[in-house]
Amino acid sequence: MKNKASTNQGKEVYKELRTQSWETLWTAEVPQFDAGTPEYRLARVGLVRALGVVALRKATKEQRAQTKQWLMHLLQDPQEKVRRYAMAALPKLGGNEESERALLELLDAERDEREVKHLSRTLDKVGGVATLEKLQGLDDAEEIRRQTEQKVKAKLARSEQPSAVRLDAKMSQVRGLRIHLRTRRGLETFVRDELQAHPKLKDRFKLLKVSAGCVAISSISGFTLKELYQLRTVGSINFVLGVVPTSKGVNVPALAKVIASPLAQRLCNKLTDGQPRYRLKFMRSKVSHGKTQAVVNAAFALCSDLLNDPRQSPWAIDIHPEKVGNSIELRPRISPDPRFLYRADDVPASTHPPLAAAMAILAGKAEGEVVWDPFCGSGLELIERSLLGGVKALIASDIDGKATEIAQKNIEKAACAVEMVSVQKSDFRKHRNIEGVSSQGVSLIITNPPLGRRVRVADMQGLYEEIFKVASINLSPGGRLVILNPLKLENPNPFLTLESRHIVDVGGFDVRLEKWVKATGLRGRSETGDS
């Protein structure tokens, strides 16, 4: 109870003092703290944390330097709690060689386990070359110190030699390498069909299995990542490093062995320009930070050349729970995505790019197309359809003026090879006022309307009935409506026939990706005025 009361008291003091000015804390509180009895200093230890925060947010450069000197002085305080608070506050003001030396001196003295843990956490953030030299000179190999060594190495590598994935590196002698092409659940057949239709890739890979959100393939001959990134409906390209049987808890040794395996090292060394670094992520399962850290520490003990680094790392190692066990997969982290460089900007609730690509593929290709998106958002569906060719005109409209501005930017950056582009703010119900839209003059409507989650709609049924009605008026005979539909509408309009439907995950809930075709020889309902 005493320790808990002491901790709460420290928090209360921090809350009390963090709102004060730096000058007040420095001139009134710090002298009293320095001159106080051990009991007083423990009671007011929250000052150490508060001054660090205030110095960061409110102080001048000179005042921050004064604060840093005071914190380094406190590292030699006889009371462990004061030293620990100083360790925690110091990284906020930035590390340098002087503060690093002050921390390293503490390693030479006998410290209890808790203080060593906090010291290591601080060195994780401010340590540099001197820290590495010190750690390598120690005889013991405590996990906490291995953790610090790995974090400091990753920080130095990040700052001195930024890493990047080599898209053009040719992977040879890779026959049988298993790759998971992961995507949104419901799009796996699009990925399969896109791969099998690709003039080069279809002969370089063997199709193994198609499952929800994943197409498993194995390599037959050499390839580059750049070639695989020609598949536009893929969400991520994952190299399978191995499978660890499912266990009740986290099997740290088994996971570490796969992460540090020769295959992982070979792939990372071949495909990385710079120091290979990775971020570990458990997919669809909650794993504590401590367990995650234990895995990367154990992997580092097996292979010190492969560094865990959650920040700006070129690779991720994802652990996917599957029926056969946990699939450990190496995934490139590339931003911006080379397939969608036209995305100058985005809007909330816009379509996921591979889904937009799938919608364009579902729509099919015809020559001289007039394509309209009445809920254009950032314009992805229109751009993806134009990239397939055969488009004469793109028409983008939305009631959100910000969205149409972004769509205009993205369409311009994509340099779509079309004769006419029309972008304007408008309600789709006022279609007669939208440039390029005319009765039976649109061959394709491709759109992602509000789905009722992020953008609330009072009458979803009414909205979608209006969309189908407007489509029936403006589509030419044989024209198509490709739409993401959250409702189960079996016969929304007599002039439109459902050709295909796919249930697709759009980020936590399912919608229907549908393609409707207007019958030939039929005219829409109203050919004058608005619908």
C-alpha positions as CSV (number, residue, x, y, z in Angstrom):
1,M,0.0,0.0,0.0
2,K,2.9,2.3,0.7
3,N,4.4,1.9,-2.8
4,K,1.0,2.5,-4.3
5,A,0.4,5.6,-2.3
6,S,3.9,6.8,-3.2
7,T,3.2,6.3,-6.9
8,N,-0.1,8.1,-6.7
9,Q,1.5,10.9,-4.9
10,G,4.1,11.3,-7.6
11,K,1.4,11.4,-10.2
12,E,-0.5,14.1,-8.3
13,V,2.6,16.2,-8.0
14,Y,3.2,15.8,-11.7
15,K,-0.4,16.9,-12.5
16,E,-0.1,19.8,-10.2
17,L,3.2,21.1,-11.6
18,R,3.0,20.4,-15.4
19,T,0.8,23.4,-15.9
20,Q,3.3,25.8,-14.3
21,S,5.8,27.8,-16.3
22,W,9.4,26.7,-16.7
23,E,10.6,29.8,-14.7
24,T,8.3,29.0,-11.8
25,L,9.4,25.4,-11.6
26,W,13.1,26.3,-12.0
27,T,13.2,29.2,-9.5
28,A,10.7,27.9,-6.9
29,E,10.5,24.2,-7.0
30,V,13.9,23.0,-8.1
31,P,15.9,24.7,-5.3
32,Q,13.5,23.3,-2.6
33,F,13.8,19.8,-4.2
34,D,17.6,20.0,-4.2
35,A,17.8,21.1,-0.6
36,G,15.0,18.9,0.7
37,T,15.2,15.8,2.9
38,P,15.1,12.4,1.4
39,E,11.4,12.1,2.5
40,Y,10.6,15.4,0.9
41,R,12.3,14.6,-2.4
42,L,10.5,11.3,-2.7
43,A,7.2,13.0,-2.0
44,R,7.9,15.7,-4.7
45,V,9.6,13.4,-7.2
46,G,6.9,14.2,-9.7
47,L,8.7,17.5,-10.3
48,V,11.4,15.6,-12.3
49,R,8.9,14.4,-14.8
50,A,7.0,17.7,-14.9
51,L,10.1,19.8,-15.5
52,G,11.1,17.5,-18.4
53,V,7.7,17.9,-20.0
54,V,7.5,21.7,-19.4
55,A,11.0,22.2,-20.8
56,L,10.1,20.4,-24.0
57,R,6.8,22.3,-24.5
58,K,7.4,25.7,-23.1
59,A,11.1,26.4,-22.6
60,T,13.8,28.1,-24.7
61,K,16.8,26.2,-26.0
62,E,19.0,27.5,-23.2
63,Q,16.4,26.5,-20.6
64,R,16.1,23.0,-22.0
65,A,19.9,22.7,-21.8
66,Q,19.8,23.8,-18.1
67,T,17.1,21.2,-17.5
68,K,19.1,18.4,-19.2
69,Q,22.1,19.2,-17.0
70,W,20.0,19.0,-13.9
71,L,18.5,15.7,-15.0
72,M,22.0,14.3,-15.6
73,H,23.0,15.4,-12.1
74,L,20.1,13.5,-10.7
75,L,21.3,10.3,-12.4
76,Q,23.9,10.2,-9.5
77,D,21.2,10.7,-6.8
78,P,21.4,8.3,-3.9
79,Q,17.7,7.5,-4.2
80,E,16.8,4.9,-6.8
81,K,13.4,6.5,-7.6
82,V,14.8,9.9,-8.2
83,R,17.4,8.4,-10.6
84,R,14.6,6.4,-12.4
85,Y,12.5,9.5,-12.9
86,A,15.5,11.3,-14.3
87,M,16.2,8.5,-16.7
88,A,12.6,8.6,-18.0
89,A,12.6,12.4,-18.4
90,L,16.0,12.7,-20.1
91,P,15.1,11.3,-23.6
92,K,12.4,13.9,-24.0
93,L,15.0,16.6,-24.3
94,G,17.1,14.7,-26.8
95,G,20.2,12.6,-26.3
96,N,23.8,13.6,-26.9
97,E,27.2,12.1,-26.1
98,E,27.3,13.8,-22.7
99,S,24.0,12.3,-21.5
100,E,24.9,9.0,-23.1
101,R,28.2,8.9,-21.1
102,A,26.3,9.8,-17.9
103,L,23.9,6.9,-18.4
104,L,26.7,4.4,-19.3
105,E,28.5,5.2,-16.0
106,L,25.5,3.7,-14.2
107,L,26.1,0.3,-15.8
108,D,29.4,0.0,-13.9
109,A,27.7,0.1,-10.5
110,E,25.6,-2.6,-8.9
111,R,22.0,-1.9,-9.8
112,D,18.8,-3.9,-9.0
113,E,16.8,-5.4,-11.8
114,R,14.2,-2.7,-12.0
115,E,16.8,0.1,-12.3
116,V,18.7,-1.8,-15.0
117,K,15.4,-2.2,-16.9
118,H,14.7,1.5,-16.8
119,L,18.3,2.3,-17.7
120,S,18.1,0.1,-20.7
121,R,14.9,1.7,-21.8
122,T,16.5,5.1,-21.7
123,L,19.6,3.9,-23.6
124,D,17.2,2.5,-26.2
125,K,16.3,6.1,-27.0
126,V,19.5,8.1,-26.5
127,G,22.2,5.4,-27.0
128,G,24.7,5.5,-29.8
129,V,28.1,4.1,-30.8
130,A,29.4,4.3,-27.2
131,T,26.5,2.3,-25.9
132,L,27.1,-0.5,-28.5
133,E,30.8,-0.6,-27.5
134,K,29.9,-0.8,-23.8
135,L,27.4,-3.5,-24.3
136,Q,29.7,-5.6,-26.5
137,G,32.3,-5.4,-23.7
138,L,30.0,-6.9,-21.1
139,D,30.3,-10.6,-20.3
140,D,26.7,-11.3,-19.6
141,A,24.0,-11.5,-22.3
142,E,20.9,-10.5,-20.4
143,E,17.9,-10.2,-22.6
144,I,17.3,-6.6,-21.6
145,R,20.8,-5.6,-22.7
146,R,20.4,-7.5,-26.0
147,Q,17.2,-5.5,-26.5
148,T,19.1,-2.3,-26.0
149,E,21.8,-3.3,-28.4
150,Q,19.3,-4.1,-31.1
151,K,17.3,-0.9,-30.6
152,V,20.5,1.2,-30.7
153,K,21.7,-0.6,-33.8
154,A,18.4,0.0,-35.5
155,K,18.4,3.7,-34.6
156,L,21.9,4.2,-35.9
157,A,21.1,2.3,-39.1
158,R,17.9,4.4,-39.6
159,S,19.7,7.7,-39.2
160,E,23.0,6.8,-41.0
161,Q,21.9,4.5,-43.8
162,P,18.2,4.6,-44.6
163,S,17.0,1.3,-46.0
164,A,14.7,0.6,-48.9
165,V,13.2,-2.4,-50.6
166,R,14.9,-3.2,-54.0
167,L,12.1,-3.6,-56.4
168,D,14.4,-4.3,-59.4
169,A,16.5,-7.0,-57.7
170,K,16.1,-10.3,-59.7
171,M,15.2,-13.3,-57.5
172,S,16.9,-16.4,-58.9
173,Q,17.2,-19.9,-57.6
174,V,13.9,-19.5,-55.9
175,R,11.9,-22.5,-57.3
176,G,9.3,-23.5,-54.8
177,L,9.4,-20.3,-52.8
178,R,5.9,-19.9,-51.4
179,I,4.3,-16.5,-51.7
180,H,0.9,-15.3,-50.3
181,L,-0.8,-12.6,-52.3
182,R,-3.0,-11.2,-49.7
183,T,-6.0,-8.9,-50.4
184,R,-9.4,-7.9,-49.0
185,R,-11.6,-10.9,-48.3
186,G,-13.8,-11.4,-51.4
187,L,-11.2,-10.1,-53.9
188,E,-9.1,-13.3,-54.0
189,T,-10.7,-14.5,-57.3
190,F,-9.8,-11.1,-58.8
191,V,-6.2,-11.6,-57.8
192,R,-6.2,-15.2,-59.2
193,D,-7.6,-14.1,-62.5
194,E,-5.3,-11.1,-62.8
195,L,-2.3,-13.3,-62.2
196,Q,-3.4,-15.9,-64.7
197,A,-4.1,-13.3,-67.3
198,H,-0.7,-11.6,-66.9
199,P,1.4,-12.3,-70.0
200,K,4.6,-12.9,-68.1
201,L,3.7,-13.8,-64.5
202,K,1.3,-16.6,-65.3
203,D,4.2,-18.8,-66.5
204,R,6.5,-17.9,-63.6
205,F,4.3,-19.0,-60.7
206,K,2.2,-22.0,-59.9
207,L,-1.2,-21.5,-58.3
208,L,-1.3,-23.5,-55.0
209,K,-4.5,-22.4,-53.3
210,V,-7.2,-19.8,-53.2
211,S,-8.7,-19.0,-49.8
212,A,-10.5,-16.1,-48.2
213,G,-8.3,-13.0,-48.7
214,C,-5.3,-15.0,-49.9
215,V,-3.9,-16.5,-53.1
216,A,-1.0,-18.9,-52.4
217,I,1.5,-19.3,-55.2
218,S,5.0,-20.8,-55.6
219,S,7.7,-19.6,-57.9
220,I,8.8,-21.6,-60.9
221,S,11.4,-19.2,-62.3
222,G,13.1,-15.9,-61.5
223,F,11.2,-12.7,-60.9
224,T,11.4,-9.2,-59.4
225,L,9.1,-7.5,-56.9
226,K,8.5,-4.8,-59.5
227,E,6.9,-7.4,-61.7
228,L,4.7,-8.7,-59.0
229,Y,3.6,-5.1,-58.2
230,Q,2.0,-5.0,-61.6
231,L,-0.9,-6.9,-60.0
232,R,-3.2,-4.1,-59.0
233,T,-5.8,-6.1,-57.0
234,V,-3.2,-7.4,-54.5
235,G,-3.1,-5.9,-51.1
236,S,0.3,-7.2,-50.1
237,I,3.0,-9.6,-51.4
238,N,4.2,-11.9,-48.6
239,F,7.1,-14.3,-48.6
240,V,6.2,-17.3,-46.4
241,L,9.2,-18.0,-44.1
242,G,7.7,-20.9,-42.3
243,V,4.8,-22.2,-40.2
244,V,4.8,-22.6,-36.4
245,P,2.2,-25.0,-35.0
246,T,-0.5,-23.4,-33.0
247,S,0.1,-23.3,-29.2
248,K,-1.7,-22.0,-26.2
249,G,0.7,-19.2,-25.7
250,V,3.3,-17.5,-27.8
251,N,6.0,-20.0,-28.8
252,V,8.9,-17.6,-28.5
253,P,11.8,-19.9,-29.5
254,A,9.9,-21.4,-32.5
255,L,8.9,-18.0,-33.9
256,A,12.4,-16.5,-33.4
257,K,14.0,-19.5,-35.2
258,V,11.8,-18.8,-38.3
259,I,12.3,-15.1,-38.2
260,A,16.1,-15.5,-38.1
261,S,16.1,-18.4,-40.5
262,P,18.5,-18.6,-43.5
263,L,15.6,-18.0,-45.9
264,A,14.7,-14.8,-44.1
265,Q,18.3,-13.6,-44.2
266,R,18.7,-14.5,-47.8
267,L,15.5,-12.6,-48.9
268,C,16.3,-9.6,-46.8
269,N,19.9,-9.3,-47.9
270,K,18.9,-9.8,-51.6
271,L,16.0,-7.4,-51.6
272,T,17.2,-4.6,-49.2
273,D,19.3,-1.6,-50.1
274,G,20.9,-0.9,-46.7
275,Q,20.5,-2.6,-43.3
276,P,17.6,-5.0,-43.2
277,R,15.1,-3.9,-40.6
278,Y,11.6,-5.3,-39.8
279,R,8.5,-4.6,-37.8
280,L,6.8,-7.6,-36.1
281,K,3.1,-7.8,-36.2
282,F,0.7,-10.4,-34.9
283,M,-2.4,-10.4,-37.2
284,R,-5.9,-11.0,-35.9
285,S,-4.7,-11.7,-32.4
286,K,-3.8,-9.7,-29.4
287,V,-0.2,-10.2,-28.1
288,S,1.3,-8.2,-25.3
289,H,4.2,-5.9,-26.0
290,G,6.3,-7.9,-23.6
291,K,5.8,-11.2,-25.6
292,T,6.4,-9.4,-28.9
293,Q,9.6,-8.0,-27.5
294,A,10.6,-11.4,-26.2
295,V,10.3,-12.8,-29.8
296,V,12.4,-10.1,-31.4
297,N,15.0,-10.3,-28.7
298,A,15.3,-14.1,-29.2
299,A,15.5,-13.6,-33.0
300,F,18.3,-11.0,-32.5
301,A,20.2,-13.5,-30.4
302,L,20.1,-15.9,-33.3
303,C,20.9,-13.4,-36.0
304,S,22.2,-9.9,-35.1
305,D,22.2,-8.7,-38.7
306,L,18.4,-8.7,-38.9
307,L,17.1,-5.8,-36.8
308,N,13.7,-5.2,-35.3
309,D,12.7,-1.6,-35.8
310,P,9.0,-0.5,-35.6
311,R,9.9,2.9,-37.1
312,Q,10.3,3.4,-40.8
313,S,11.5,-0.2,-41.4
314,P,11.4,-1.5,-45.0
315,W,10.0,-4.9,-44.0
316,A,7.3,-6.3,-41.8
317,I,7.1,-9.8,-40.5
318,D,3.5,-10.7,-40.1
319,I,2.2,-13.7,-38.1
320,H,-1.1,-14.9,-39.6
321,P,-3.1,-17.5,-37.7
322,E,-4.1,-20.3,-40.1
323,K,-5.6,-23.7,-39.8
324,V,-2.2,-25.3,-40.3
325,G,-0.6,-23.1,-37.7
326,N,0.9,-19.6,-37.5
327,S,2.2,-18.5,-40.9
328,I,5.2,-16.3,-40.6
329,E,5.4,-14.0,-43.6
330,L,7.9,-11.3,-44.8
331,R,6.2,-8.4,-46.3
332,P,7.7,-5.3,-48.0
333,R,6.6,-2.0,-46.6
334,I,6.7,0.4,-49.5
335,S,5.2,3.9,-49.4
336,P,4.0,5.3,-51.6
337,D,2.7,2.2,-53.3
338,P,4.4,2.2,-56.8
339,R,1.1,1.2,-58.4
340,F,-0.9,4.2,-57.2
341,L,1.5,7.1,-57.5
342,Y,-1.3,9.2,-58.9
343,R,-2.7,9.6,-55.4
344,A,-1.8,13.2,-54.7
345,D,-4.4,13.4,-51.9
346,D,-7.2,11.3,-50.4
347,V,-10.6,11.8,-48.7
348,P,-12.1,9.9,-45.7
349,A,-14.0,6.7,-46.6
350,S,-12.5,6.6,-50.1
351,T,-12.1,3.2,-51.8
352,H,-9.1,1.0,-51.0
353,P,-7.0,1.2,-54.2
354,P,-6.9,-2.6,-54.9
355,L,-10.7,-2.6,-54.5
356,A,-11.0,0.3,-57.0
357,A,-8.8,-1.8,-59.4
358,A,-11.1,-4.8,-58.9
359,M,-14.1,-2.7,-59.6
360,A,-12.5,-1.5,-62.9
361,I,-11.7,-5.1,-63.9
362,L,-15.2,-6.2,-63.1
363,A,-16.6,-3.4,-65.3
364,G,-14.8,-4.8,-68.3
365,K,-13.3,-2.9,-71.2
366,A,-15.1,-1.4,-74.1
367,E,-13.9,1.2,-76.7
368,G,-15.1,4.8,-76.6
369,E,-16.4,4.5,-73.0
370,V,-18.1,7.4,-71.3
371,V,-17.6,6.7,-67.6
372,W,-19.3,8.5,-64.7
373,D,-18.8,8.2,-61.0
374,P,-21.5,10.1,-59.2
375,F,-19.8,9.7,-55.8
376,C,-16.3,10.2,-57.0
377,G,-14.4,10.8,-53.7
378,S,-10.8,11.0,-54.7
379,G,-11.4,9.6,-58.2
380,L,-9.8,6.2,-57.8
381,E,-12.4,4.1,-59.7
382,L,-12.4,6.4,-62.7
383,I,-8.6,6.4,-62.8
384,E,-8.3,2.6,-62.5
385,R,-10.8,2.2,-65.3
386,S,-9.0,4.7,-67.6
387,L,-5.7,2.8,-67.1
388,L,-7.3,-0.3,-68.7
389,G,-7.8,1.7,-71.9
390,G,-10.7,2.4,-74.3
391,V,-12.1,5.4,-72.3
392,K,-13.3,8.5,-74.2
393,A,-14.6,10.6,-71.3
394,L,-14.3,10.6,-67.5
395,I,-17.1,12.3,-65.5
396,A,-16.6,12.9,-61.8
397,S,-19.2,14.4,-59.5
398,D,-19.8,14.6,-55.8
399,I,-21.7,16.7,-53.3
400,D,-18.4,17.4,-51.5
401,G,-16.5,20.2,-53.1
402,K,-13.3,19.1,-51.3
403,A,-13.6,15.6,-52.8
404,T,-14.0,17.0,-56.4
405,E,-10.9,19.1,-55.9
406,I,-8.9,16.1,-54.9
407,A,-10.3,14.0,-57.7
408,Q,-9.3,16.7,-60.1
409,K,-5.7,16.6,-58.8
410,N,-5.5,12.8,-58.9
411,I,-6.9,12.6,-62.4
412,E,-4.4,15.2,-63.6
413,K,-1.5,13.4,-61.9
414,A,-2.6,10.1,-63.5
415,A,-2.4,11.7,-66.9
416,C,-5.4,9.7,-68.1
417,A,-5.4,9.2,-71.9
418,V,-9.0,10.4,-72.5
419,E,-10.6,13.1,-74.7
420,M,-12.7,14.8,-72.0
421,V,-12.6,15.1,-68.2
422,S,-15.5,16.7,-66.4
423,V,-15.2,17.2,-62.6
424,Q,-17.9,19.2,-60.7
425,K,-19.6,19.5,-57.4
426,S,-23.2,18.2,-57.8
427,D,-25.8,16.0,-56.3
428,F,-26.3,12.9,-58.6
429,R,-30.0,13.5,-58.6
430,K,-29.3,16.7,-60.6
431,H,-27.7,14.6,-63.3
432,R,-29.1,16.8,-66.1
433,N,-26.8,19.6,-64.9
434,I,-23.7,17.5,-64.9
435,E,-21.5,18.1,-67.9
436,G,-21.1,14.9,-70.0
437,V,-24.1,13.1,-68.5
438,S,-27.0,12.6,-70.8
439,S,-29.9,10.2,-71.2
440,Q,-28.5,6.9,-72.4
441,G,-25.2,8.6,-73.1
442,V,-23.1,6.9,-70.3
443,S,-21.7,3.5,-71.0
444,L,-20.4,2.8,-67.5
445,I,-21.3,4.0,-64.0
446,I,-18.7,2.9,-61.5
447,T,-19.1,4.1,-57.9
448,N,-18.7,3.6,-54.2
449,P,-21.7,5.5,-52.6
450,P,-22.0,6.1,-48.8
451,L,-22.2,2.7,-47.1
452,G,-23.8,4.0,-43.9
453,R,-20.9,3.6,-41.6
454,R,-18.4,6.5,-41.7
455,V,-20.9,8.6,-43.6
456,R,-24.4,8.3,-42.1
457,V,-27.4,8.3,-44.3
458,A,-30.9,8.8,-43.0
459,D,-32.7,6.7,-45.7
460,M,-30.2,4.1,-47.2
461,Q,-33.0,2.2,-49.0
462,G,-34.2,5.4,-50.6
463,L,-30.7,6.5,-51.6
464,Y,-29.9,3.3,-53.4
465,E,-33.2,3.1,-55.1
466,E,-32.5,6.6,-56.5
467,I,-29.0,5.5,-57.6
468,F,-30.5,2.6,-59.6
469,K,-33.1,4.8,-61.0
470,V,-30.6,7.4,-62.2
471,A,-28.5,4.6,-63.7
472,S,-31.4,3.3,-65.6
473,I,-32.0,6.7,-67.2
474,N,-28.4,7.5,-68.1
475,L,-26.9,4.2,-69.1
476,S,-26.9,3.3,-72.8
477,P,-28.4,-0.1,-73.7
478,G,-25.9,-2.7,-72.7
479,G,-24.3,-0.1,-70.3
480,R,-23.0,-1.3,-66.9
481,L,-23.4,-0.2,-63.3
482,V,-20.6,-1.4,-61.0
483,I,-21.4,-0.5,-57.4
484,L,-20.5,-1.3,-53.8
485,N,-23.9,-2.0,-52.2
486,P,-24.5,-2.5,-48.5
487,L,-28.1,-3.6,-49.1
488,K,-29.5,-6.8,-50.4
489,L,-31.6,-5.5,-53.3
490,E,-32.7,-8.3,-55.6
491,N,-34.6,-6.3,-58.2
492,P,-34.1,-2.6,-57.6
493,N,-34.9,-1.5,-61.2
494,P,-36.7,-3.3,-64.0
495,F,-34.3,-2.0,-66.6
496,L,-31.2,-3.4,-64.9
497,T,-30.1,-7.1,-64.6
498,L,-27.7,-8.4,-62.1
499,E,-24.7,-10.0,-63.8
500,S,-22.4,-10.7,-60.9
501,R,-22.1,-10.2,-57.2
502,H,-19.1,-10.6,-54.8
503,I,-19.2,-10.3,-51.0
504,V,-16.3,-8.1,-50.1
505,D,-14.8,-7.0,-46.8
506,V,-14.3,-3.2,-46.8
507,G,-12.7,-2.9,-43.4
508,G,-14.6,-4.7,-40.8
509,F,-18.0,-5.2,-42.5
510,D,-19.2,-6.8,-45.7
511,V,-20.7,-5.2,-48.8
512,R,-21.8,-6.5,-52.2
513,L,-19.6,-5.6,-55.2
514,E,-22.2,-5.9,-58.0
515,K,-22.3,-5.5,-61.7
516,W,-25.7,-4.6,-63.3
517,V,-26.3,-4.4,-67.0
518,K,-29.0,-2.4,-68.8
519,A,-30.9,-4.5,-71.3
520,T,-30.4,-3.7,-74.9
521,G,-33.5,-2.3,-76.8
522,L,-34.9,-0.7,-73.6
523,R,-35.1,2.9,-72.7
524,G,-34.8,4.3,-69.3
525,R,-37.8,5.6,-67.3
526,S,-37.6,9.4,-67.7
527,E,-35.8,11.1,-70.5
528,T,-36.6,14.7,-69.6
529,G,-36.0,16.6,-66.4
530,D,-34.5,15.2,-63.2
531,S,-35.4,11.7,-61.9
